[in-house]
Amino acid sequence: MSLTAACLLVILVLAKANDPSALSNLNQIHCPTCIIPITKEFDLASVNKTWKNVSHSTNYYHKLHSFNSSKMSGSMPHPLGSVRRNVAVTVTPRSTPDPYIHEAHGRYYLTFTAGNRVEIWVSDNPVDFKHPGVKKTVIWQPQGGSEWSDAVWAPELHAINGRWYVYVAAAQPGQGNSSHRMIVLGGPPTEQDPTAGHWQLLGPIRNMPTQQWSIDGTVFWINNALYYVYSGWPLDGRPQSEKTQQLFIARMHDAVTAASPPVLISNPDNAWERSGDAGINEGPQWLADPQGSFVGIVYSCAGSWTKDYKLGILQYNGGDPIEPHSWQKWHRPLLQSSDHANCHGPGHCSFVPYGQQLIVIYHATDNPTDGWENRKARAQLLEFRDGLPDMGGHVGTMCESLHGDQPVPSGPGGPGPSGAPGDGHHGLKAKIEEKVKEPLKKFLNELK
């Protein structure tokens, strides 16, 4: 049996921690191909501590959310021709649409669409917001009927120039979806826990078109300048504009003030970006390879109420970011559902550095016909292959979750005709113990 990337992660963690005795925990790992091989029995605290030192030394998180074009390398061929094995993990116990995770102070802060408020969940593990220790705090809940109190969507937590901010879409009560605009909340200084300080409504982003419907705003840095990207209806106001969502970019003067008019950088031109007569580009998220080989935007497209919701890529090729020709759309999705997936309609993602790995957090439904229900957060690994992002093209095989409420794949040791009733968990553990534990011990001995 060849060692998976997950197995190698365990090896390196144990070797760096100089704790070979931790090998005794390996027979507790549920999935031998999981992106992060952990269970509630596995000592994740030591993994967090060890890899956080590596992460901070390389400043991975800062590199992920900012970019200097002087470090760009040449373009590379599209990597998705060869689909590699991958798995997905369910992160939240219930529906948490539009998940966004920000790492700070050694913890992971999750925001999501809660409907009438902005709520933050806090965990010490980016792929487990199920355990009882998760702290849940409502930081902003407008009074019913007040300004921007309706349909509060897709909040994102950002640290900008020493202060916490939340960018979130909200509508005016009684005015319906067409009144959605991006607004900003201002919080405490970034040295404080964002769930503990005072938050205030700062209002809509200044100097933006007041009549344009806008949602899903995010911010990032390019060449030490702050940029704002969002999903909006066409600015030309043409008929049926509510059937088209485009991506726009603006340069920012500060966290709440635009310094340039918005510029269109993506239109839903491909058939796979459409659901019926609706063409949708939304949920933009900045992605940068720390090595500088790729920078760009991962966005969501097609109908979020369908199993065809998916992730696409808009690559930044250098030059002025507010020039449309600086961006190039990939001609196929980064991630979409497959006929064999256990979750459907992957979309509205965010990226979480975890040591030297990069995890994608997205929502997906339990069933292909769930629509907007059961959009739980899921986690899957992203790698840069030949310098370009790769997730295998399709949703990975569902791995058993930390608390065992997701089945492992069918076959020996798992549910299905060839597995004994009730033996899925213990059968898989036996396979790990037999095929993984001894090679890991041998490899660690060679490292000494």
LOLO-111065 format. One record per residue (C-alpha): z, y, x; residue number from 1. Coordinates in pm, whole numbers. Layout:
{{Z,Y,X},NUM},
...
END
This chain:
{{0,0,0},1},
{{-99,335,147},2},
{{157,613,139},3},
{{94,886,-117},4},
{{143,1257,-58},5},
{{466,1229,-254},6},
{{594,954,-28},7},
{{507,1163,276},8},
{{700,1453,124},9},
{{1009,1230,100},10},
{{961,1118,460},11},
{{936,1469,593},12},
{{1229,1593,387},13},
{{1456,1312,503},14},
{{1342,1348,862},15},
{{1395,1724,863},16},
{{1732,1684,692},17},
{{1823,1420,954},18},
{{1973,1207,680},19},
{{1823,855,694},20},
{{2108,736,471},21},
{{1937,918,185},22},
{{1686,633,187},23},
{{1928,450,-38},24},
{{1812,684,-316},25},
{{1448,583,-288},26},
{{1484,287,-523},27},
{{1579,537,-795},28},
{{1241,713,-787},29},
{{1053,653,-1110},30},
{{693,717,-1013},31},
{{544,631,-672},32},
{{257,878,-716},33},
{{444,1169,-874},34},
{{380,1517,-734},35},
{{753,1554,-675},36},
{{921,1213,-655},37},
{{1256,1292,-817},38},
{{1482,1176,-1096},39},
{{1822,1283,-1215},40},
{{1964,1033,-964},41},
{{1767,1175,-669},42},
{{1942,1441,-460},43},
{{1699,1727,-524},44},
{{1950,1983,-397},45},
{{1894,1871,-39},46},
{{1518,1882,-93},47},
{{1542,2236,-229},48},
{{1762,2350,60},49},
{{1545,2192,328},50},
{{1210,2307,199},51},
{{1329,2652,101},52},
{{1383,2718,472},53},
{{1025,2614,540},54},
{{897,2821,246},55},
{{1080,3136,354},56},
{{971,3099,716},57},
{{606,3098,612},58},
{{650,3360,337},59},
{{447,3132,109},60},
{{542,3301,-216},61},
{{437,3645,-95},62},
{{107,3507,34},63},
{{40,3342,-301},64},
{{76,3671,-493},65},
{{-94,3906,-246},66},
{{-402,3910,-26},67},
{{-551,4093,271},68},
{{-930,4070,271},69},
{{-947,4099,648},70},
{{-832,3735,661},71},
{{-1107,3593,442},72},
{{-1318,3308,573},73},
{{-1668,3217,466},74},
{{-1754,3055,134},75},
{{-1720,2678,101},76},
{{-1897,2418,-120},77},
{{-1745,2335,-457},78},
{{-1484,2058,-410},79},
{{-1465,1899,-753},80},
{{-1738,1644,-700},81},
{{-1479,1385,-591},82},
{{-1189,1347,-833},83},
{{-869,1234,-662},84},
{{-573,1061,-820},85},
{{-315,1299,-967},86},
{{-30,1293,-1215},87},
{{128,1536,-1460},88},
{{493,1579,-1554},89},
{{643,1728,-1870},90},
{{869,2019,-1772},91},
{{1029,2141,-2097},92},
{{1191,1952,-2385},93},
{{1013,2149,-2656},94},
{{714,2374,-2710},95},
{{706,2660,-2456},96},
{{358,2814,-2483},97},
{{218,3032,-2204},98},
{{472,2926,-1938},99},
{{525,3151,-1638},100},
{{765,3068,-1354},101},
{{894,3309,-1090},102},
{{1106,3191,-796},103},
{{1388,3418,-675},104},
{{1742,3386,-541},105},
{{1692,3013,-490},106},
{{1624,2956,-860},107},
{{1325,2929,-1093},108},
{{1290,3168,-1388},109},
{{1073,3052,-1679},110},
{{932,3284,-1944},111},
{{715,3174,-2238},112},
{{601,3285,-2583},113},
{{909,3289,-2808},114},
{{750,3497,-3086},115},
{{1005,3772,-3152},116},
{{1180,3812,-2815},117},
{{1163,3769,-2439},118},
{{1376,3477,-2325},119},
{{1429,3352,-1970},120},
{{1531,2999,-1874},121},
{{1677,2936,-1528},122},
{{1672,2607,-1336},123},
{{1715,2496,-975},124},
{{1413,2269,-1016},125},
{{1065,2401,-1104},126},
{{964,2082,-1285},127},
{{1283,2023,-1481},128},
{{1392,2266,-1751},129},
{{1529,1981,-1965},130},
{{1870,1920,-1814},131},
{{2188,2062,-1977},132},
{{2249,2300,-1685},133},
{{1945,2515,-1769},134},
{{2062,2868,-1848},135},
{{1885,3039,-2140},136},
{{1910,3416,-2182},137},
{{1740,3654,-2426},138},
{{1677,3974,-2228},139},
{{1494,4169,-2500},140},
{{1474,4126,-2876},141},
{{1354,4427,-3075},142},
{{1499,4483,-3418},143},
{{1275,4350,-3694},144},
{{1035,4616,-3820},145},
{{1075,4832,-3509},146},
{{802,4930,-3265},147},
{{638,4638,-3082},148},
{{855,4383,-3261},149},
{{585,4150,-3394},150},
{{407,3851,-3230},151},
{{557,3889,-2883},152},
{{332,3683,-2656},153},
{{316,3550,-2299},154},
{{581,3747,-2106},155},
{{565,3745,-1726},156},
{{849,3834,-1488},157},
{{748,4031,-1176},158},
{{935,4194,-887},159},
{{766,4522,-791},160},
{{897,4778,-543},161},
{{1258,4673,-582},162},
{{1277,4643,-962},163},
{{1225,4364,-1213},164},
{{952,4413,-1474},165},
{{825,4203,-1763},166},
{{464,4240,-1880},167},
{{423,4113,-2237},168},
{{188,4149,-2533},169},
{{329,4264,-2867},170},
{{198,4385,-3202},171},
{{313,4656,-3440},172},
{{489,4524,-3752},173},
{{266,4505,-4056},174},
{{-52,4581,-3859},175},
{{-159,4230,-3764},176},
{{-317,4081,-3454},177},
{{-552,4376,-3397},178},
{{-253,4591,-3299},179},
{{-165,4377,-2996},180},
{{-123,4580,-2678},181},
{{32,4511,-2338},182},
{{375,4666,-2297},183},
{{621,4675,-2005},184},
{{995,4615,-1991},185},
{{1199,4752,-1702},186},
{{1496,4558,-1569},187},
{{1760,4567,-1297},188},
{{1700,4589,-919},189},
{{1543,4277,-772},190},
{{1852,4197,-564},191},
{{2021,4122,-896},192},
{{1970,3824,-1124},193},
{{1710,3937,-1382},194},
{{1903,3764,-1660},195},
{{2224,3957,-1587},196},
{{2113,4321,-1583},197},
{{2006,4579,-1840},198},
{{1649,4579,-1976},199},
{{1466,4862,-2151},200},
{{1133,4909,-2322},201},
{{908,5131,-2108},202},
{{617,5116,-2352},203},
{{244,5043,-2316},204},
{{80,5066,-1975},205},
{{-14,5429,-1927},206},
{{-371,5555,-1889},207},
{{-519,5248,-2056},208},
{{-751,5264,-2361},209},
{{-518,5300,-2658},210},
{{-763,5145,-2905},211},
{{-836,4827,-2708},212},
{{-673,4501,-2815},213},
{{-511,4352,-2503},214},
{{-295,4050,-2419},215},
{{-200,3823,-2125},216},
{{-162,4095,-1862},217},
{{-64,4010,-1505},218},
{{-36,4199,-1176},219},
{{-101,4114,-810},220},
{{-165,4278,-474},221},
{{-492,4302,-280},222},
{{-495,4489,51},223},
{{-155,4645,-29},224},
{{-280,4786,-361},225},
{{-147,4675,-699},226},
{{-397,4553,-961},227},
{{-362,4469,-1328},228},
{{-579,4208,-1503},229},
{{-570,4128,-1873},230},
{{-762,3976,-2162},231},
{{-914,4223,-2407},232},
{{-1169,4267,-2679},233},
{{-1493,4437,-2568},234},
{{-1457,4808,-2502},235},
{{-1789,4889,-2667},236},
{{-1644,4808,-3010},237},
{{-1947,4606,-3114},238},
{{-1931,4405,-3441},239},
{{-1748,4071,-3425},240},
{{-1567,4186,-3112},241},
{{-1257,3997,-3225},242},
{{-1455,3679,-3153},243},
{{-1490,3772,-2785},244},
{{-1216,3797,-2525},245},
{{-1308,3925,-2181},246},
{{-1117,3983,-1857},247},
{{-1066,4338,-1728},248},
{{-916,4478,-1409},249},
{{-761,4816,-1326},250},
{{-602,4955,-1012},251},
{{-240,5058,-1063},252},
{{-60,5370,-944},253},
{{276,5205,-1005},254},
{{415,4922,-1215},255},
{{356,5103,-1546},256},
{{69,5345,-1475},257},
{{-301,5266,-1427},258},
{{-487,5461,-1158},259},
{{-838,5365,-1270},260},
{{-1019,5283,-1595},261},
{{-1043,4910,-1674},262},
{{-1357,4731,-1556},263},
{{-1507,4416,-1709},264},
{{-1511,4128,-1458},265},
{{-1555,3817,-1676},266},
{{-1734,3739,-2000},267},
{{-1727,3395,-2173},268},
{{-2091,3312,-2094},269},
{{-2060,2937,-2038},270},
{{-2069,2690,-2327},271},
{{-1740,2536,-2207},272},
{{-1571,2876,-2248},273},
{{-1641,2879,-2620},274},
{{-1502,2716,-2935},275},
{{-1747,2755,-3221},276},
{{-1841,3122,-3250},277},
{{-1544,3236,-3039},278},
{{-1589,3302,-2667},279},
{{-1254,3331,-2493},280},
{{-1135,3431,-2145},281},
{{-758,3487,-2130},282},
{{-437,3403,-1940},283},
{{-552,3529,-1595},284},
{{-339,3426,-1296},285},
{{-380,3524,-932},286},
{{-423,3241,-680},287},
{{-453,3274,-302},288},
{{-471,3011,-32},289},
{{-215,3119,231},290},
{{-476,3031,495},291},
{{-713,3292,349},292},
{{-999,3056,262},293},
{{-979,3125,-113},294},
{{-856,3408,-333},295},
{{-928,3459,-698},296},
{{-817,3432,-1058},297},
{{-752,3115,-1254},298},
{{-801,3190,-1624},299},
{{-788,3001,-1954},300},
{{-1087,2962,-2182},301},
{{-1210,2817,-2511},302},
{{-976,2808,-2811},303},
{{-606,2773,-2735},304},
{{-572,2597,-3073},305},
{{-806,2315,-2959},306},
{{-793,2020,-2720},307},
{{-1080,2190,-2536},308},
{{-859,2466,-2393},309},
{{-900,2458,-2016},310},
{{-874,2641,-1684},311},
{{-1161,2816,-1508},312},
{{-1194,3007,-1182},313},
{{-1314,3359,-1101},314},
{{-1342,3380,-723},315},
{{-1289,3708,-535},316},
{{-1558,3749,-267},317},
{{-1422,4063,-102},318},
{{-1507,4429,-147},319},
{{-1364,4666,-406},320},
{{-1177,4455,-665},321},
{{-1274,4693,-947},322},
{{-1644,4630,-881},323},
{{-1776,4344,-1099},324},
{{-1996,4205,-819},325},
{{-1682,4136,-614},326},
{{-1611,3843,-848},327},
{{-1800,3515,-894},328},
{{-1732,3264,-1170},329},
{{-1734,2892,-1099},330},
{{-1979,2695,-1311},331},
{{-1737,2422,-1412},332},
{{-1368,2412,-1506},333},
{{-1081,2368,-1263},334},
{{-885,2157,-1515},335},
{{-954,2017,-1861},336},
{{-849,1730,-2087},337},
{{-983,1380,-2050},338},
{{-1021,1101,-2303},339},
{{-738,910,-2134},340},
{{-490,1198,-2097},341},
{{-149,1191,-2262},342},
{{-152,1568,-2309},343},
{{-432,1792,-2425},344},
{{-570,2144,-2398},345},
{{-426,2245,-2058},346},
{{-412,2621,-2022},347},
{{-228,2946,-1960},348},
{{-94,2846,-1621},349},
{{117,2989,-1343},350},
{{165,2881,-981},351},
{{492,2786,-813},352},
{{524,2731,-437},353},
{{759,2440,-373},354},
{{809,2393,-3},355},
{{461,2332,135},356},
{{324,2221,-203},357},
{{177,2432,-479},358},
{{257,2331,-836},359},
{{60,2445,-1139},360},
{{266,2495,-1455},361},
{{54,2496,-1772},362},
{{105,2420,-2137},363},
{{-59,2128,-2314},364},
{{-7,1956,-2649},365},
{{118,1604,-2708},366},
{{-176,1512,-2934},367},
{{-539,1628,-2949},368},
{{-493,1758,-3305},369},
{{-165,1949,-3253},370},
{{-331,2292,-3251},371},
{{-67,2548,-3152},372},
{{221,2298,-3193},373},
{{395,2101,-2917},374},
{{262,2316,-2634},375},
{{514,2197,-2380},376},
{{508,2308,-2017},377},
{{357,2051,-1780},378},
{{337,2039,-1400},379},
{{56,1918,-1181},380},
{{-24,1953,-812},381},
{{-295,2184,-679},382},
{{-441,2133,-333},383},
{{-688,2334,-130},384},
{{-959,2088,-30},385},
{{-1220,2222,208},386},
{{-1060,2559,149},387},
{{-1100,2563,-229},388},
{{-856,2479,-512},389},
{{-870,2129,-656},390},
{{-667,1965,-934},391},
{{-885,1657,-973},392},
{{-1084,1816,-1255},393},
{{-883,1659,-1538},394},
{{-523,1638,-1657},395},
{{-344,1382,-1444},396},
{{-187,1058,-1562},397},
{{146,1134,-1727},398},
{{437,1036,-1505},399},
{{776,939,-1644},400},
{{985,1254,-1680},401},
{{1321,1315,-1518},402},
{{1508,1183,-1822},403},
{{1279,893,-1898},404},
{{1134,1017,-2225},405},
{{773,986,-2109},406},
{{618,641,-2059},407},
{{475,537,-1726},408},
{{111,416,-1724},409},
{{43,80,-1892},410},
{{33,-232,-1680},411},
{{283,-451,-1493},412},
{{620,-284,-1504},413},
{{512,-36,-1771},414},
{{466,-30,-2147},415},
{{177,-228,-2287},416},
{{68,-590,-2327},417},
{{126,-684,-1962},418},
{{479,-537,-1939},419},
{{786,-711,-2072},420},
{{961,-525,-2357},421},
{{1212,-273,-2226},422},
{{1121,-352,-1864},423},
{{902,-48,-1789},424},
{{1161,152,-1596},425},
{{1315,-134,-1397},426},
{{981,-302,-1329},427},
{{844,16,-1175},428},
{{1158,62,-968},429},
{{1114,-288,-834},430},
{{756,-209,-734},431},
{{873,102,-550},432},
{{1151,-85,-375},433},
{{909,-357,-268},434},
{{608,-149,-165},435},
{{747,190,-65},436},
{{1101,162,60},437},
{{1037,-65,359},438},
{{730,132,486},439},
{{934,450,459},440},
{{1220,298,659},441},
{{978,178,926},442},
{{812,520,948},443},
{{1147,699,978},444},
{{1250,468,1258},445},
{{934,562,1443},446},
{{1023,930,1403},447},
{{1358,891,1579},448},
END
